[in-house]
Amino acid sequence: MDPLTQGLLGSCIGQAFYSKKFGRKAFVYGWFAGMFPDIDVVSAHFGWLEKLKHHRGITHSLFFSPVAALLFGYLIWKIYHRRHVKQTGKLQLFKHSNSPPLLNPGQTSALTSWIGLLFLCLFTHPLLDLFTPYGTQLLLPFSSHRFTLNAVGVLDPFYTVILFLAVLFGFVFFKRKPDLTERTAIVALGLSTCYLFYGMLINTQAVSEAQRQLQQNGVKVNAVQSYPTLLQPYLRRIVVKQDNQTLFGYISMWNKKPIIWKTIKIDRHPLIEKLENTHPGQVFKWFTINSTLGNVYKLESQTLGIGNSSIQHRNIVEIDDIRYGYSTQPEFGIWFIRAEFDQFDNLVGEVEFVRRSLPKGISVKSIYRAAFSRT
């Protein structure tokens, strides 16, 4: 999920469970703790391979949050504790008008609260990411398996707005209505969690509806996968793998129109396997959770010499991540890897990671139209 939403989740957790102890500090520290695991995006500066391997890596492990919470919770408490020792007797309690006294963030009893606040914010970050199709390495360093529930897209304003309104209300009214702001945050956490499980239900229903439509048309099905798309929960990307072909389509569980399928024959060219067996190819296949489709394009170039010329044959191999795509070109992924092989099937240069340009006709308006229009 995007960092803004992760920060709002952390801030809402602080508001719900620690605002009566730390006041607005719980909002602020919850915000930063909620976003902190995404610090692994700095791996992108070391190349696309490093980003694929390390984003949603160790900082998203379920074993990271207890250790990090102990460390950072102690450091935050220590900073406030030094001030508390210097000012003993003056700042035993912080008071706000019409609100209960707050816990001094540096007194000894506050240490466990700091650790608890950070733990909840750090721990829920990978759990939220789990509901997206990107894949999260929850069990590092013991397993590099990428877990996913395919419930919501990585950008979902419906989920984000629930948390935003609760945090905004809490920031504005905390001093005057501390009990109400706490309850508001708890309700928002409950509603947003229900929304995630609603996304899982929609995904299950999309698979069932796709299977029903295929069986109705007499199509044998080996495996059906459904993936959420951006900005709303209803429009799902459907991928159907068969022995010799792959079917792509989109369905909205809001209107359940017949799926328009795009059929792509599976290319068995040996160069696809050769690219998959390279180190970048293996990383990419692991990253996509084996959701790939390869294509080979033949190129010819003429080499001119003194008194003669020759034709050189080359092959461009592309392997798409088929979890993500565009409704106007469902057979293509949003990103793919590409490599060039010479006429002797030797790899030329390095394997590239490419983001496909946005096709014509794709916009926020077109996504919502596909999701909600009944015409």
VEXTOR-325474 format. One line per 5 residues: number of its first residue (from 1); for each residue x, y, z of C-alpha. Coordinates in steps of 0.001 Angstrom, whole numbers, plus 500000, padded with zeros to 6 digits. Layout:
# residues N
NUM> X:Y:Z ~ ...;
This chain:
# residues 375
1> 500000:500000:500000 ~ 501190:503546:499359 ~ 503234:505262:502131 ~ 500545:507902:502769 ~ 497996:505238:503649;
6> 500503:503337:505775 ~ 501229:506545:507686 ~ 497528:507162:508229 ~ 497087:503615:509524 ~ 499905:504147:512028;
11> 498501:507514:513076 ~ 495023:506027:513508 ~ 496465:503257:515699 ~ 498196:505880:517846 ~ 494971:507836:518103;
16> 492935:504758:519049 ~ 495178:503264:521730 ~ 497768:505800:522886 ~ 496337:509307:522446 ~ 495240:509452:526106;
21> 498808:508675:527137 ~ 500846:510751:524680 ~ 498341:513151:523118 ~ 499164:514219:519575 ~ 502601:512657:519919;
26> 500846:509318:519427 ~ 499496:510570:516079 ~ 502887:511798:514896 ~ 505033:508875:516002 ~ 502387:506476:514727;
31> 502560:508173:511349 ~ 506317:507775:511024 ~ 506316:504222:512413 ~ 503578:503264:509979 ~ 505663:504431:507028;
36> 509054:503254:508296 ~ 509148:499730:506757 ~ 509029:501306:503291 ~ 512504:502691:503919 ~ 513634:499654:501928;
41> 512758:501541:498717 ~ 516266:503011:498923 ~ 517355:499693:497395 ~ 516114:501070:494056 ~ 519216:503284:493944;
46> 521289:500107:493528 ~ 519381:498875:490486 ~ 516087:497252:489606 ~ 517226:493806:490694 ~ 517994:495038:494199;
51> 514635:496783:494400 ~ 512735:493637:493421 ~ 514675:491563:495931 ~ 514597:493926:498901 ~ 511430:496045:498695;
56> 508888:494404:501004 ~ 511821:492432:502336 ~ 513318:492289:505823 ~ 511630:495478:507086 ~ 508297:493856:506178;
61> 509032:490625:508007 ~ 506817:489794:510955 ~ 510019:489208:512924 ~ 511277:492742:512262 ~ 508598:494667:514159;
66> 509282:493277:517675 ~ 513015:493967:517389 ~ 512590:497409:515837 ~ 509894:498380:518335 ~ 512151:497508:521267;
71> 515055:499458:519783 ~ 513252:502582:518596 ~ 510800:502586:521492 ~ 513711:502625:523931 ~ 515523:505381:522000;
76> 512450:507628:521914 ~ 511787:507039:525593 ~ 515449:507715:526436 ~ 515354:511102:524712 ~ 512278:512150:526676;
81> 513611:510520:529860 ~ 516665:512780:529878 ~ 514405:515817:529757 ~ 512198:514295:532425 ~ 515133:513781:534789;
86> 516221:517399:534345 ~ 512729:518693:534951 ~ 511537:516289:537655 ~ 508741:517810:539638 ~ 507763:520230:536920;
91> 506470:517928:534198 ~ 505125:514919:536036 ~ 501808:515356:534263 ~ 500807:517158:531062 ~ 497299:518578:531093;
96> 494957:519741:528388 ~ 491728:521571:529002 ~ 488748:519225:529379 ~ 491015:516174:528971 ~ 492585:513683:531366;
101> 496242:514150:532345 ~ 498720:512716:529880 ~ 501572:510399:530691 ~ 504953:512107:530769 ~ 506685:510526:527725;
106> 509957:510307:529650 ~ 508864:508750:532909 ~ 509758:505116:533550 ~ 506232:503744:533098 ~ 506046:505249:529590;
111> 508679:502894:528141 ~ 506293:499984:527582 ~ 503757:502305:525970 ~ 506318:503587:523461 ~ 507312:500032:522597;
116> 503661:499017:522268 ~ 502814:501965:520011 ~ 505726:501311:517649 ~ 505138:497578:517595 ~ 501501:497920:516526;
121> 502360:500434:513783 ~ 505313:498444:512441 ~ 503493:495105:512660 ~ 500355:496235:510827 ~ 502344:497693:507914;
126> 503216:494308:506318 ~ 499780:492960:507222 ~ 498191:495730:505164 ~ 500622:495079:502303 ~ 499620:491418:502450;
131> 496197:492323:501066 ~ 497707:493725:497835 ~ 498920:491612:494872 ~ 502540:492821:495017 ~ 503714:490121:497435;
136> 505305:490534:500872 ~ 508119:488489:502416 ~ 506512:488018:505808 ~ 508807:485228:507025 ~ 512271:486586:506252;
141> 514961:485558:507096 ~ 513551:482034:507330 ~ 511678:482079:504021 ~ 511669:484408:501002 ~ 508178:483337:499927;
146> 506013:486251:498802 ~ 502594:486193:500452 ~ 499568:487900:498937 ~ 495775:487885:499353 ~ 494831:489913:496217;
151> 492139:491856:498072 ~ 492846:495499:497159 ~ 495109:497447:494831 ~ 498207:499274:496036 ~ 496284:502544:495630;
156> 492771:502481:497055 ~ 491256:505838:498035 ~ 488186:504183:499588 ~ 490384:502558:502235 ~ 492575:505638:502651;
161> 489669:508068:503127 ~ 488297:506079:506092 ~ 491577:506507:507957 ~ 492110:510094:506816 ~ 488740:511315:508119;
166> 489309:509649:511492 ~ 492805:511114:511915 ~ 491654:514557:510776 ~ 488803:514473:513294 ~ 491195:513373:516025;
171> 493720:516104:515328 ~ 491051:518804:515390 ~ 488972:517652:518357 ~ 491423:515761:520576 ~ 491681:518426:523290;
176> 487929:518971:523505 ~ 486661:515415:522967 ~ 489434:512895:523723 ~ 487048:509997:524334 ~ 485197:510612:521076;
181> 488399:510880:519038 ~ 489597:507589:520496 ~ 486348:505841:519637 ~ 486354:507396:516165 ~ 489776:505901:515466;
186> 488705:502478:516744 ~ 485627:502540:514496 ~ 487776:503617:511514 ~ 490195:500744:512122 ~ 487260:498343:512287;
191> 485650:499677:509104 ~ 488919:499721:507150 ~ 489694:496146:508223 ~ 486238:495020:507113 ~ 486877:496737:503786;
196> 490014:494630:503274 ~ 488108:491412:503903 ~ 485361:492687:501609 ~ 488044:492963:498928 ~ 488953:489320:499528;
201> 485302:488362:499131 ~ 485070:490299:495851 ~ 488166:488526:494564 ~ 486688:485103:495376 ~ 483436:486067:493682;
206> 485330:487291:490598 ~ 487059:483914:490251 ~ 483739:482094:490587 ~ 482026:484360:488046 ~ 484878:483944:485548;
211> 484716:480165:485933 ~ 480963:480215:485446 ~ 481202:482256:482248 ~ 483966:480035:480853 ~ 482069:476834:481628;
216> 478950:478339:480087 ~ 480966:478805:476888 ~ 482344:475274:477060 ~ 485900:476338:477920 ~ 487992:473992:480030;
221> 489801:475755:482850 ~ 493041:474726:484554 ~ 493616:477723:486792 ~ 491873:481084:487234 ~ 493532:484011:488965;
226> 491891:487305:489890 ~ 493841:490464:490676 ~ 492589:493829:492006 ~ 493088:496968:489964 ~ 493811:500513:491108;
231> 491574:503104:492784 ~ 488492:500942:493528 ~ 487669:497400:494701 ~ 485282:496093:492014 ~ 487186:495901:488704;
236> 489292:492717:488630 ~ 491886:491488:486157 ~ 491272:487829:485289 ~ 494050:485535:484068 ~ 493222:481996:482939;
241> 496083:479599:482271 ~ 495516:476673:479944 ~ 497873:474099:478452 ~ 498658:476025:475271 ~ 497205:479472:475816;
246> 496457:482150:478374 ~ 493220:484132:478525 ~ 493047:487703:479797 ~ 489991:489721:480674 ~ 488420:492196:483093;
251> 485247:491908:485113 ~ 483507:494352:487424 ~ 481722:492716:490325 ~ 479597:495864:490477 ~ 477838:495099:487179;
256> 479048:491569:486199 ~ 479085:492107:482454 ~ 480245:489263:480193 ~ 484027:489150:480086 ~ 485673:490029:476781;
261> 488593:487625:476530 ~ 491938:488185:474875 ~ 493580:484861:474023 ~ 497357:484596:473749 ~ 499054:481413:472603;
266> 501863:480330:474931 ~ 505221:480705:473211 ~ 507455:477683:473869 ~ 510545:479257:472338 ~ 513721:477962:474069;
271> 515069:481508:474459 ~ 512271:482301:476909 ~ 513481:479512:479166 ~ 517043:480669:478628 ~ 516145:484158:479850;
276> 514201:482707:482790 ~ 517286:480724:483816 ~ 519474:483821:484065 ~ 519849:485369:487505 ~ 517668:488403:486596;
281> 515109:486052:485053 ~ 514935:483919:488187 ~ 514538:486983:490401 ~ 511783:488338:488159 ~ 509890:485045:488146;
286> 510154:484857:491939 ~ 509017:488474:492201 ~ 505927:487795:490067 ~ 505096:484641:492045 ~ 505454:482682:488785;
291> 502865:484868:487053 ~ 504686:485490:483773 ~ 504193:485222:480031 ~ 507043:485296:477518 ~ 507221:486442:473907;
296> 509966:486369:471279 ~ 510300:488981:468534 ~ 512623:488418:465582 ~ 514681:491299:464239 ~ 516846:491507:461162;
301> 519608:494004:460449 ~ 521765:494393:457382 ~ 525528:494753:457725 ~ 527298:496415:454816 ~ 530850:495465:453871;
306> 533208:496154:450982 ~ 531643:494407:448025 ~ 529127:492433:450033 ~ 526482:492628:452726 ~ 525001:490223:455225;
311> 521797:489858:457168 ~ 522079:489406:460899 ~ 519248:487817:462831 ~ 518487:488790:466415 ~ 515807:487832:468908;
316> 514244:490111:471487 ~ 512760:488201:474410 ~ 510239:489844:476728 ~ 508700:488326:479855 ~ 505685:490163:481301;
321> 504389:490264:484860 ~ 500788:489325:484094 ~ 499408:490266:487532 ~ 499183:493899:486407 ~ 497938:495261:483114;
326> 495726:497704:481239 ~ 492147:496987:480218 ~ 492782:498196:476651 ~ 495789:495851:476294 ~ 495078:493057:478793;
331> 497691:490704:477350 ~ 500554:493009:478320 ~ 501851:493662:481812 ~ 502596:497084:483219 ~ 506238:496028:483443;
336> 508409:493326:481957 ~ 512015:492234:481501 ~ 513677:492293:478112 ~ 516854:490767:476701 ~ 518477:490533:473293;
341> 520020:487360:471884 ~ 522223:487177:468789 ~ 521925:484721:465897 ~ 523847:482144:467943 ~ 521420:482520:470870;
346> 523996:484288:473031 ~ 522806:486992:475415 ~ 523764:490457:474205 ~ 524174:493121:476893 ~ 522234:493120:480145;
351> 518694:492125:481003 ~ 516506:495236:481278 ~ 513521:495999:483462 ~ 511014:498056:481456 ~ 507856:499896:482434;
356> 505384:499854:479587 ~ 504097:503284:478617 ~ 500486:504133:479430 ~ 498308:503183:476431 ~ 495754:505542:474945;
361> 492354:505521:476571 ~ 493587:504707:480075 ~ 492747:507308:482728 ~ 491186:507546:486170 ~ 487864:508237:484463;
366> 488137:505130:482271 ~ 488911:502938:485306 ~ 485853:504154:487199 ~ 483717:503847:484082 ~ 484795:500226:483626;
371> 484160:499503:487317 ~ 480778:501179:487816 ~ 479096:501804:484447 ~ 476179:499486:483663 ~ 476042:500355:479964;
